[in-house]
Amino acid sequence: MITLNEAEAVEVSLSAVDEGDETRAFQALDSLTGIAADFLSENEEADAERVILSIENAAQAAAERDMELVTINSILSLGKLARAAADKGLESALGRAFIAIGKLGEAAAAHSLEAGSKVAASTLLEIWKFSSESWDQEKVITFSLLFKEIGASAARSGVEEVVLSAVTGLGELGKKTAADSLELETVSTLLLLEEIGKLAAESYFDEALSSTALSIEEIGKICKKKGLSDAVLQCQWALETLRIQAEEKLLNNSSVVAEMALDNFTDIGYNESEEKLEKFQEIKALQKKIQSNL
């Protein structure tokens, strides 16, 4: 049952954002954060998730009104709630919190709120580091999709620094899943890096495209050591695609970086086959399915 304090805080958070009143918005969102934290401490997960959704809704409205400080404050609050949920083993609430952070990062990037979207990316990376050990395949892919959406949104908005943050996040995910020999998750991350790399090329983001190629190279080296043949092949394909795009856009630095990265995968001994192509298409289909449920 929704308490009066919670109901009031929800109403004030939305009205304050609508009126552009940062002070009242901060107060209301702080109240909601405290209420959610109390629910988590009592293991009342469904109630906590309801409040997390209320925080997300108000913060989304704030991002749309270019209220960056309110957006950042909300992201940081959600990060604290994610930590609290993880500490209590409340996986559903944890998922609700990090999905909210990802969506806020995407919204911030769409409105060219560079600081807000970078805070979202860094907060997601912190969550990954402290809570991802026991995650299943779907949760890992969900998390990687959040980074991809932040990066894609930033590329469309022309904010290269945020694209770099998203690439960094995906790179860390890919290195960890490769080190753990989670090949499907690694291939999924590589596919998303390739997607961001293509968007970076279209936006003439030479540095972001170079960073993407380097992340793919780092993941690929781990995959070679672990014998993850499908992932290594995807590294090769992605780097070749990005090299060509860099050349077409006359992005000289990233063209050289991608070509040098490719040198690590020229004699890998893995061949393209219909079976591998079908497997990669299945991973893309899984990504789309998970994306549709976010």
Stockholm file with secondary structure:
# STOCKHOLM 1.0

chainA/1-294         MITLNEAEAVEVSLSAVDEGDETRAFQALDSLTGIAADFLSENEEADAERVILSIENAAQAAAERDMELVTINSILSLGKLARAAADKGLESALGRAFIAIGKLGEAAAAHSLEAGSKVAASTLLEIWKFSSESWDQEKVITFSLLFKEIGASAARSGVEEVVLSAVTGLGELGKKTAADSLELETVSTLLLLEEIGKLAAESYFDEALSSTALSIEEIGKICKKKGLSDAVLQCQWALETLRIQAEEKLLNNSSVVAEMALDNFTDIGYNESEEKLEKFQEIKALQKKIQSNL
#=GR chainA/1-294 SS CCCHHHHHHHHHHHHHHHHTCHHHHHHHHHHHHHHHHHHHHTTCHHHHHHHHHHHHHHHHHHHHTTCHHHHHHHHHHHHHHHHHHHHHTCHHHHHHHHHHHHHHHHHHHHTTCHHHHHHHHHHHHHHHHHHCTTCCHHHHHHHHHHHHHHHHHHHHHTCHHHHHHHHHHHHHHHHHHHHTTCHHHHHHHHHHHHHHHHHHHHTTCHHHHHHHHHHHHHHHHHHHHHTCHHHHHHHHHHHHHHHHHHHHTTCHHHHHHHHHHHGGGTTCCCCCCHHHHHHHHHHHHHHHHHHHTC
#=GC SS_cons         CCCHHHHHHHHHHHHHHHHTCHHHHHHHHHHHHHHHHHHHHTTCHHHHHHHHHHHHHHHHHHHHTTCHHHHHHHHHHHHHHHHHHHHHTCHHHHHHHHHHHHHHHHHHHHTTCHHHHHHHHHHHHHHHHHHCTTCCHHHHHHHHHHHHHHHHHHHHHTCHHHHHHHHHHHHHHHHHHHHTTCHHHHHHHHHHHHHHHHHHHHTTCHHHHHHHHHHHHHHHHHHHHHTCHHHHHHHHHHHHHHHHHHHHTTCHHHHHHHHHHHGGGTTCCCCCCHHHHHHHHHHHHHHHHHHHTC
//
